Amino acid sequence: MSEPGKHPLGVASELATKIFHLISEGRHFPPSPRLIDRGIERAGLSGAHSARVFDVTLGILRWRDRLDNALSKALTKGSFKMPEQAKNLLRAAAYELVVRREDEPAGLVNKVVDISKHIAAPDGRIGKLAPLFNAVLRKIAGSSPEPMPGDDAGLDGFSTFYSIPEAILSKAAEQYDRIWMNKMCRSTGDRFIHHLRVNPFVEPNEAWPEALNAVRFESNGEIIWKADSLSPEIRAANIEGKIVIQSLPSQTAAIMLDPRPGDRVLDAASGVGIKAHHLMSLIAGWGDLVLCDISPEKRKICLSNFTRWNVPEPDYRLVDLADSDAVVRGFEGDRFDAILLDAPCSGSGLIHHLPEKRYTMNLELLGEFQALQKKMLRNCLTSLSPGGRLVYATCSIWAEENECVTDEVLCESEGRFERSERQVFAPCGRYPGFFIEKILSME
Ligand SMILES: C[S@@+](CC[C@H](N)C(=O)[O-])C[C@H]1O[C@@H](n2cnc3c(N)ncnc32)[C@H](O)[C@@H]1O
């Protein structure tokens, strides 16, 4: 007999149960590849078995709706009431039958029924469910396979191995080409790469870990550092404020704004101040930077970050950038030569770094985000000096929050503002998806 904790399908269903639990609690959990790796290690599986666990776990996460639908149809009374782990074992088996179209369905069903006898439930083992497992899975195995969404929508290349839910995948396919989709999908298993900046406001480099020196590379003429794991030295350097962890696309926003000597700079929507610190580093000593945000809590964290980074307390104003009167009051009619608007957004570019976003993202909220983003962009443009420049950025991959916002606002400006540059980063293990656009005042 197969113990669930020793068989790939049992391990996959246990991991999926754990991941769903973390998602439902709204907690950030370690990226699924790591969580899955650890589960495989603990179960003592390796080689082909571990690849199968990976595939099945991601498959259960990604295809849950479709699998539940197939299972509900096969359950005579239509009831799917059973412990979560049992449900996920059924989903794992259904995944093999429906999505991967297992060659020897009868053997697979026997194996799964066998595993089900060992599943621990709150009220003891749930071996009594074994006959139900047998009946349901045989029914699914005997029915003709339903077409997969990818079969007709050209998404099959991105199907079973990846854990991005169908709604997100089809939405992305409307907007991006296959190369982009491939990059996004394949990266669900990428290792993380952390990007770092050295904080120029603390005493210089002699104590930098060797590891940091070894991974230096250059981008846009600025030195950006990357490290593929957060070693204890790098963590300590972060806590001591010697470095700032900031993804490459996020660093590109301030670089694209290109603050110059004598500029008056506004960091709109400063949050806890990561980009503000970058701007401050770029204008060090010769520029004038104003920060603002609607959130007093974030302002407080930002001020304590600035102390940690050894930067004098910034001019940080609490302003609702969606309200034109509040903007006039907040800046007292002041204008800025350079504005960075890092707008609030759905965060869809983070689907690899925060995997629960794949399951919790509500696409129906995009309209609300867009309305807020347009208001904030319009109000920021009214605060731009003639001849000034603004960078609009989001960590979203959706056009609704990106080019749709800038296109509409630029169009209504009737030539007073024009786009000069745009950079779009596809989300991947190395960095989140990001949109950055530079707008110039033509006055
Ligand atoms: C993407 S975050 C900014 C992150 C920040 N730039 C950084 O690098 O740390 C967006 C910010 O917009 C702020 N925000 C949301 N609605 C706002 C509004 N109506 N007016 C001003 N800020 C707003 C949020 O509080 C949040 O801090």
The ligand as an SDF file (V2000), in Angstrom:
LIG
                    3D

 27 29  0  0  0  0  0  0  0  0999 V2000
    3.1400   51.6410   -5.3320 C   0  0  0  0  0  0  0  0  0  0  0  0
    2.9560   52.3850   -3.7980 S   0  0  0  0  0  0  0  0  0  0  0  0
    4.3030   53.4870   -3.7280 C   0  0  0  0  0  0  0  0  0  0  0  0
    5.6210   52.8700   -3.3160 C   0  0  0  0  0  0  0  0  0  0  0  0
    6.7420   53.8760   -3.1400 C   0  0  0  0  0  0  0  0  0  0  0  0
    6.8870   54.7530   -4.2730 N   0  0  0  0  0  0  0  0  0  0  0  0
    8.0730   53.2260   -2.8420 C   0  0  0  0  0  0  0  0  0  0  0  0
    8.9320   53.1290   -3.7260 O   0  0  0  0  0  0  0  0  0  0  0  0
    8.2800   52.7850   -1.7010 O   0  0  0  0  0  0  0  0  0  0  0  0
    1.5970   53.4540   -4.0820 C   0  0  0  0  0  0  0  0  0  0  0  0
    1.3270   54.4330   -2.9730 C   0  0  0  0  0  0  0  0  0  0  0  0
    0.2040   55.2380   -3.3520 O   0  0  0  0  0  0  0  0  0  0  0  0
   -0.4020   55.6910   -2.1650 C   0  0  0  0  0  0  0  0  0  0  0  0
   -1.7340   56.2330   -2.5010 N   0  0  0  0  0  0  0  0  0  0  0  0
   -2.8670   55.5500   -2.7530 C   0  0  0  0  0  0  0  0  0  0  0  0
   -3.8820   56.4070   -3.0200 N   0  0  0  0  0  0  0  0  0  0  0  0
   -3.3570   57.6610   -2.9340 C   0  0  0  0  0  0  0  0  0  0  0  0
   -3.9060   58.9730   -3.0950 C   0  0  0  0  0  0  0  0  0  0  0  0
   -5.1980   59.1590   -3.3830 N   0  0  0  0  0  0  0  0  0  0  0  0
   -3.0880   60.0330   -2.9060 N   0  0  0  0  0  0  0  0  0  0  0  0
   -1.7850   59.8480   -2.5880 C   0  0  0  0  0  0  0  0  0  0  0  0
   -1.2150   58.6320   -2.4390 N   0  0  0  0  0  0  0  0  0  0  0  0
   -1.9780   57.5490   -2.6080 C   0  0  0  0  0  0  0  0  0  0  0  0
   -0.3990   54.4560   -1.2880 C   0  0  0  0  0  0  0  0  0  0  0  0
   -0.5160   54.8220    0.0820 O   0  0  0  0  0  0  0  0  0  0  0  0
    0.9690   53.8310   -1.6270 C   0  0  0  0  0  0  0  0  0  0  0  0
    1.9390   54.2140   -0.6880 O   0  0  0  0  0  0  0  0  0  0  0  0
  1  2  1  0
  2  3  1  0
  2 10  1  0
  3  4  1  0
  4  5  1  0
  5  6  1  0
  5  7  1  0
  7  8  2  0
  7  9  1  0
 10 11  1  0
 11 12  1  0
 11 26  1  0
 12 13  1  0
 13 14  1  0
 13 24  1  0
 14 15  1  0
 14 23  1  0
 15 16  2  0
 16 17  1  0
 17 18  1  0
 17 23  2  0
 18 19  1  0
 18 20  2  0
 20 21  1  0
 21 22  2  0
 22 23  1  0
 24 25  1  0
 24 26  1  0
 26 27  1  0
M  CHG  2   2   1   9  -1
M  END
$$$$
